[in-house]
Amino acid sequence: MEKPSEIIDSLFEKGEQYGKTTFELVKLKAIDKLTDVVSNMVSWVIIVVLALLFFVVLNIGVALWAGDLLGKSYYGFFVVAGFYAFLTLVFWAFRKPLVKKPVGDTLIDNLLE
C-alpha cells in the first residue's frame, strides 16, 4: 500500500499535467480561431481590392460615356460624382442595419464557432 504522501504527490503531478494539457488545448484552439479569422480577412481584402479596381475602371468608362452624351466629358464625371454623393447619403442614413449589425453578428459567430 502506498503512503499518503506518495498518493498526494501523484495527485499533484496528475493535476499539473492536466493543467498543462488544458492550457495547451486552449492555446491551440486560440491559434486555430486566429488563423481562421486572418485567412478570411485576407481573402476578403483580395476580393475587395479586385472589385474596387473593376469599379474604378467601370466608373471612368461610364463617366466618359455620359460626358459624350452630355457634350462635354467632364459633365459625365460630375454626374457620376453626384450619383455617389447620393449613394453616400443613403448609406449613411441606413448604416446601422446595413453594416454595423451584420458585421458584428458575423464577427461574433466566427469567434464563437
C-alpha positions in Angstrom: 0.0 0.0 0.0 1.2 3.4 -0.9 1.9 6.1 1.7 -0.5 9.1 1.8 2.4 11.4 0.8 3.0 9.4 -2.3 -0.7 9.4 -3.2 -0.8 13.2 -2.7 2.4 13.7 -4.8 0.9 11.5 -7.6 -2.3 13.5 -7.4 -0.4 16.8 -7.7 1.6 15.5 -10.7 -1.6 14.5 -12.5 -3.2 17.8 -11.7 -0.2 19.6 -13.0 -0.2 17.5 -16.2 -4.0 18.2 -16.6 -3.4 22.0 -16.2 -0.6 21.9 -18.8 -2.7 19.9 -21.2 -5.7 22.2 -20.7 -3.5 25.3 -21.3 -2.0 23.7 -24.4 -5.5 22.9 -25.7 -6.8 26.4 -25.1 -3.7 27.8 -26.8 -4.2 25.6 -29.9 -7.9 26.5 -30.1 -7.0 30.2 -30.0 -4.4 29.7 -32.7 -6.9 27.8 -34.9 -9.5 30.6 -34.4 -7.0 33.3 -35.1 -5.7 31.7 -38.3 -9.3 31.2 -39.5 -10.2 34.8 -38.9 -7.0 36.1 -40.5 -7.4 33.9 -43.6 -11.0 35.0 -44.0 -9.8 38.6 -43.7 -7.0 38.2 -46.3 -9.4 36.5 -48.8 -11.9 39.3 -48.3 -9.2 42.0 -48.7 -8.2 40.5 -52.0 -11.8 40.3 -53.3 -12.4 43.9 -52.2 -9.3 45.2 -53.9 -10.1 43.4 -57.2 -13.7 44.7 -57.0 -12.6 48.2 -56.4 -10.3 48.1 -59.4 -13.2 46.8 -61.5 -15.5 49.6 -60.3 -12.9 52.3 -60.8 -12.4 51.4 -64.4 -16.2 50.9 -64.9 -16.9 54.3 -63.4 -14.3 56.0 -65.6 -16.0 54.4 -68.6 -19.5 55.4 -67.5 -18.3 59.0 -66.8 -16.7 59.3 -70.3 -19.8 57.8 -71.9 -22.1 60.1 -70.0 -19.8 63.0 -70.9 -20.1 62.1 -74.6 -23.9 62.1 -74.3 -23.9 65.5 -72.5 -21.5 67.2 -74.8 -18.5 67.7 -72.5 -16.5 64.9 -71.0 -16.2 66.5 -67.5 -20.0 66.6 -67.2 -20.0 62.9 -67.1 -17.6 62.9 -64.1 -20.0 65.4 -62.4 -22.9 63.0 -63.0 -21.0 60.0 -61.6 -19.8 62.0 -58.6 -23.4 63.2 -57.9 -24.6 59.6 -58.1 -22.0 58.6 -55.5 -22.8 61.5 -53.3 -26.5 60.4 -53.3 -25.4 56.8 -52.5 -23.2 58.0 -49.7 -26.2 59.9 -48.1 -28.4 56.9 -48.4 -25.8 54.6 -47.0 -25.1 57.0 -44.1 -28.8 57.1 -43.2 -29.0 53.3 -43.1 -25.5 52.3 -41.9 -26.6 50.6 -38.7 -29.0 48.0 -40.2 -26.9 47.5 -43.4 -23.4 47.3 -41.9 -23.0 47.5 -38.2 -25.4 44.7 -37.2 -24.4 42.2 -39.9 -20.7 42.7 -39.5 -20.9 42.5 -35.7 -23.0 39.3 -35.9 -20.6 37.8 -38.4 -17.6 38.5 -36.2 -19.3 37.1 -33.1 -20.3 34.0 -35.0 -16.8 33.4 -36.3 -15.2 34.0 -32.9 -17.6 31.7 -31.0 -17.5 28.8 -33.5 
